[in-house]
Amino acid sequence: MAIDLRDPDPAYLAFWRERHVCTLTTLRPDGSPHVVPVGVTYDPETGIARVITNKSSRKVANVQAAAAGTGGARVAVSQHEGKRWATLEGRAVVRTEADVIADAVSRYAVRYGRVPSPNPDRVLIEITVTRALGRG
């Protein structure tokens, strides 16, 4: 069921603040889906979802390959618990700026209750959300 991004249900937003393992779906160069578990943070005020990861990961390579000249790679992040589920779709780019990554790490620490270990190879997959789906 579609969620109005301009006026999402408070329960939907609360679900995105709870601690859940999520999945990120990117597309491989051959068009097949690559689905991996990740931590995701979502800022509904800016419409940005964030995934911190290692720069040498397959998901980063998929986003970089698909994002070139397109305004971002098409991706989706999802989570579920019982009958509740939520998906955010959008366009992703890889960000490498230290301040942007530090902000994403702080957001991750708030949602997941722990600060990730330092990683000099950390990057951010930043998703501009264009569509939200879910059921509360």
LUMLORO-445162 format. One line per 8 residues: number of its first residue (from 0); their letters; for each residue x, y, z of N, C-alpha, C, O, CB. Coordinates in steps of 0.05 Angstrom, whole numbers. Glycine has a CB too. Example, Ala and Ser with C-alpha at 12.3 -4.5 7.8 and 13.67 -1.06 7.14 Angstrom:
2
0	as	264,-114,156,246,-90,156,264,-66,156,285,-66,169,226,-89,181 ~ 257,-45,142,273,-21,143,258,1,157,268,23,161,282,-12,114
//
This chain:
136
0	maidlrdp	17,-23,0,0,0,0,18,25,0,37,26,15,-19,0,24 ~ 11,44,-16,28,69,-19,25,86,5,4,88,18,19,84,-44 ~ 47,99,12,48,118,34,52,146,23,69,150,5,71,111,55 ~ 37,166,32,40,193,24,66,205,36,67,209,60,15,211,31 ~ 86,210,20,112,220,30,109,248,43,125,255,60,132,221,7 ~ 89,263,34,84,290,46,71,288,73,73,307,89,68,307,27 ~ 56,266,78,41,263,103,40,234,112,19,222,112,13,275,100 ~ 64,223,119,64,194,126,51,190,153,52,207,171,93,184,126
8	dpaylafw	40,167,157,29,159,182,50,158,204,72,148,199,15,131,180 ~ 45,169,227,65,169,249,74,141,256,98,137,263,53,182,274 ~ 57,121,254,65,93,260,86,83,239,104,68,246,41,74,260 ~ 83,92,214,102,85,193,130,96,200,150,83,198,92,94,165 ~ 130,122,208,155,135,214,167,122,239,192,119,241,151,165,219 ~ 151,115,259,161,103,283,174,76,277,194,68,288,138,99,304 ~ 162,61,258,173,36,249,201,39,238,219,22,242,155,22,228 ~ 206,61,224,233,67,213,253,76,234,276,78,229,231,87,191
16	rerhvctl	243,82,258,262,89,280,268,65,298,288,65,313,249,111,298 ~ 252,44,296,257,20,312,282,5,301,289,8,278,232,1,312 ~ 293,-11,318,317,-26,310,309,-51,294,298,-70,305,334,-35,335 ~ 314,-51,268,308,-73,250,331,-77,230,342,-57,220,281,-69,235 ~ 337,-101,224,355,-107,202,338,-103,177,315,-111,175,367,-136,203 ~ 350,-89,157,335,-83,132,349,-98,109,369,-111,113,335,-52,127 ~ 338,-95,86,351,-104,62,354,-81,42,337,-63,41,335,-128,49 ~ 375,-82,27,380,-63,5,380,-79,-20,394,-99,-23,406,-47,9
24	ttlrpdgs	364,-70,-39,363,-83,-66,375,-64,-86,366,-42,-90,335,-91,-74 ~ 397,-73,-99,409,-58,-121,408,-76,-145,401,-100,-143,439,-50,-114 ~ 414,-65,-168,414,-82,-193,443,-86,-202,459,-67,-204,398,-68,-215 ~ 449,-111,-208,475,-118,-219,476,-108,-248,455,-101,-260,481,-149,-218 ~ 500,-106,-260,502,-97,-288,485,-113,-308,477,-103,-328,530,-98,-297 ~ 480,-139,-301,463,-155,-319,433,-152,-314,416,-164,-327,470,-185,-316 ~ 426,-134,-294,398,-128,-288,386,-145,-267,364,-140,-258,382,-131,-313 ~ 400,-165,-257,390,-183,-236,392,-169,-209,410,-153,-205,405,-210,-236
32	phvvpvgv	373,-174,-191,374,-161,-165,395,-172,-146,401,-196,-146,347,-163,-151 ~ 407,-154,-131,427,-161,-110,415,-151,-84,411,-127,-81,456,-148,-116 ~ 408,-170,-66,394,-163,-41,412,-171,-18,421,-194,-16,367,-177,-40 ~ 418,-151,-1,435,-157,22,424,-144,48,410,-124,46,464,-146,17 ~ 430,-156,71,422,-143,96,439,-119,102,463,-119,98,423,-164,119 ~ 426,-98,112,439,-73,119,425,-59,142,403,-67,149,441,-54,94 ~ 438,-40,153,425,-21,171,417,4,155,433,13,138,444,-13,195 ~ 394,14,160,384,37,145,374,58,164,361,52,184,362,29,124
40	tydpetgi	380,83,159,366,105,173,350,121,153,357,123,129,387,123,188 ~ 328,132,162,311,147,145,304,174,158,296,175,181,285,132,138 ~ 308,195,143,301,222,151,277,232,134,282,241,112,325,242,150 ~ 253,230,144,230,237,128,229,267,121,216,275,101,204,229,142 ~ 241,284,137,241,313,132,256,320,107,249,338,92,251,328,155 ~ 278,306,102,295,311,78,289,290,56,297,294,33,324,310,85 ~ 275,269,63,269,248,43,294,231,36,296,221,14,258,260,19 ~ 312,229,56,337,214,51,339,190,68,334,191,93,361,233,56
48	arvitnks	345,167,56,352,142,71,382,138,67,393,145,46,335,118,60 ~ 395,127,88,424,124,88,432,96,95,421,84,113,437,144,107 ~ 452,86,81,465,60,86,495,65,87,506,73,67,457,38,65 ~ 508,59,110,537,61,111,548,33,104,537,13,112,547,71,139 ~ 570,33,90,582,8,81,611,12,73,621,34,74,565,-3,57 ~ 623,-10,64,651,-9,55,652,-2,26,636,-12,10,665,-37,60 ~ 671,14,18,673,24,-9,678,1,-30,673,5,-53,695,44,-12 ~ 688,-22,-20,694,-44,-39,671,-64,-41,674,-85,-53,719,-58,-31
56	srkvanvq	648,-57,-29,626,-76,-30,612,-78,-57,614,-59,-73,605,-69,-9 ~ 599,-100,-62,585,-104,-87,562,-84,-90,557,-74,-112,573,-133,-89 ~ 549,-77,-68,527,-58,-69,536,-31,-78,522,-17,-93,513,-56,-42 ~ 560,-22,-69,571,3,-78,578,2,-107,572,21,-122,597,10,-61 ~ 590,-20,-116,596,-22,-145,571,-22,-162,571,-9,-183,612,-49,-150 ~ 550,-35,-152,524,-34,-167,513,-6,-169,504,2,-190,504,-53,-154 ~ 513,8,-147,503,36,-147,520,53,-165,509,68,-181,502,48,-118 ~ 546,52,-163,563,68,-180,559,62,-209,558,81,-226,592,64,-172
64	aaaagtgg	556,37,-216,553,29,-245,526,40,-256,525,49,-278,554,-1,-248 ~ 505,38,-239,479,46,-249,474,76,-246,456,86,-260,458,31,-233 ~ 488,89,-229,483,118,-224,495,136,-244,486,159,-248,493,125,-196 ~ 515,127,-258,530,145,-277,511,157,-297,499,142,-314,552,129,-291 ~ 508,183,-297,492,198,-316,462,194,-314,448,203,-332,501,190,-343 ~ 452,182,-293,424,176,-291,410,191,-268,385,188,-265,419,147,-288 ~ 425,206,-252,412,218,-229,411,200,-205,397,206,-185,385,228,-236 ~ 424,177,-207,424,158,-185,413,131,-194,397,128,-212,408,168,-162
72	arvavsqh	424,110,-180,415,83,-186,388,78,-172,383,87,-150,436,62,-176 ~ 371,63,-186,345,56,-174,350,34,-153,362,13,-159,325,46,-196 ~ 341,38,-128,345,19,-107,320,18,-90,302,35,-92,369,27,-90 ~ 319,-1,-71,298,-3,-51,310,-13,-25,328,-30,-26,275,-21,-61 ~ 301,-2,-3,307,-13,23,281,-21,36,261,-8,34,323,8,41 ~ 282,-44,50,258,-55,62,264,-66,90,286,-73,96,246,-77,44 ~ 242,-68,106,244,-81,131,216,-93,137,196,-84,126,253,-61,154 ~ 216,-113,155,191,-124,163,193,-136,191,214,-143,200,181,-146,143
80	egkrwatl	170,-138,203,167,-152,229,138,-162,230,120,-146,231,174,-133,253 ~ 135,-188,230,108,-199,230,93,-189,206,103,-192,183,93,-191,256 ~ 70,-178,210,53,-168,188,61,-139,180,51,-129,159,24,-169,195 ~ 77,-126,196,86,-99,189,109,-100,169,127,-117,172,94,-83,215 ~ 108,-82,149,130,-80,131,132,-52,120,112,-37,120,127,-101,108 ~ 155,-45,111,159,-18,99,181,-20,78,201,-33,82,167,3,122 ~ 176,-6,56,196,-4,35,199,25,26,179,39,24,188,-22,10 ~ 223,33,22,229,60,11,244,55,-16,264,40,-17,247,77,30
88	egravvrt	233,67,-37,246,65,-63,258,92,-70,247,113,-61,226,56,-85 ~ 279,93,-86,290,118,-94,314,115,-111,321,94,-122,296,134,-70 ~ 328,138,-113,353,140,-129,377,142,-110,376,159,-92,352,164,-149 ~ 397,126,-114,420,125,-96,445,134,-110,450,130,-133,424,97,-85 ~ 462,147,-94,489,155,-102,507,148,-79,499,144,-56,491,186,-108 ~ 533,145,-85,553,139,-65,566,166,-57,575,181,-74,574,119,-76 ~ 567,171,-31,579,195,-20,604,187,-5,605,167,9,559,210,-2 ~ 625,204,-7,651,198,6,660,220,24,681,218,37,672,193,-15
96	eadviada	645,242,26,654,265,43,653,257,72,634,246,82,636,290,38 ~ 675,263,87,678,255,115,655,265,132,645,250,149,704,266,126 ~ 646,290,128,625,301,145,598,287,140,582,283,159,622,331,141 ~ 593,280,115,568,267,108,568,238,120,548,229,130,564,266,77 ~ 591,225,118,593,198,130,591,199,160,577,182,172,620,185,122 ~ 604,219,173,602,222,202,573,226,211,564,214,231,619,245,212 ~ 558,242,196,530,246,202,514,220,200,497,213,217,518,268,184 ~ 520,205,179,506,179,175,513,159,197,495,144,206,513,167,147
104	vsryavry	538,159,206,546,141,228,531,149,253,522,132,268,577,143,232 ~ 528,175,258,513,184,282,484,176,281,473,167,301,515,215,285 ~ 472,178,258,444,170,255,442,139,259,422,130,272,434,177,227 ~ 461,124,249,461,95,252,463,89,282,448,72,292,485,82,237 ~ 480,102,296,484,97,325,458,102,341,452,87,359,506,115,336 ~ 443,122,333,418,128,346,398,105,341,385,95,360,406,155,337 ~ 395,97,316,375,77,310,383,49,321,366,34,331,371,75,280 ~ 408,42,318,417,15,324,430,12,352,437,-10,359,435,5,303
112	grvpspnp	433,34,366,442,32,393,472,25,397,480,16,418,426,13,408 ~ 487,29,376,516,24,377,530,40,356,520,45,334,522,-6,375 ~ 555,48,362,571,62,343,587,41,327,601,25,340,590,83,357 ~ 586,42,301,602,22,286,632,26,290,641,49,296,595,25,256 ~ 647,5,287,676,7,290,686,26,269,675,28,247,689,-21,286 ~ 708,40,275,720,58,255,728,42,230,736,19,231,745,72,267 ~ 724,55,207,730,42,181,738,63,162,722,79,152,705,26,170 ~ 764,65,155,774,85,136,763,81,108,765,99,91,804,85,136
120	drvlieit	752,57,102,740,52,76,710,55,75,697,46,56,748,24,67 ~ 699,67,96,670,71,97,661,92,77,673,113,74,661,78,126 ~ 638,86,64,624,106,47,595,105,54,586,89,71,629,99,16 ~ 580,123,42,552,125,46,537,120,20,543,133,0,544,152,59 ~ 517,103,21,498,101,0,475,119,8,460,113,28,488,71,-7 ~ 471,141,-6,450,160,1,427,157,-19,431,160,-44,462,189,0 ~ 404,152,-9,380,147,-25,360,170,-23,350,176,-1,367,120,-17 ~ 355,183,-45,333,203,-46,307,188,-51,303,176,-73,339,225,-69
128	vtralgrg	291,187,-31,266,171,-31,246,183,-50,240,207,-48,255,167,-3 ~ 235,167,-68,215,176,-87,188,162,-83,167,172,-92,224,171,-115 ~ 188,140,-68,163,125,-63,166,110,-37,187,98,-31,157,106,-87 ~ 144,109,-22,144,93,2,119,75,2,98,82,-7,143,112,27 ~ 124,51,11,103,30,12,103,18,40,124,19,53,106,9,-10 ~ 81,7,49,82,-7,74,55,-13,86,34,-7,74,97,9,94 ~ 56,-27,108,32,-34,122,39,-36,152,57,-50,160,21,-61,112 ~ 23,-22,168,29,-20,196,15,-39,213,18,-39,237,23,5,206
//
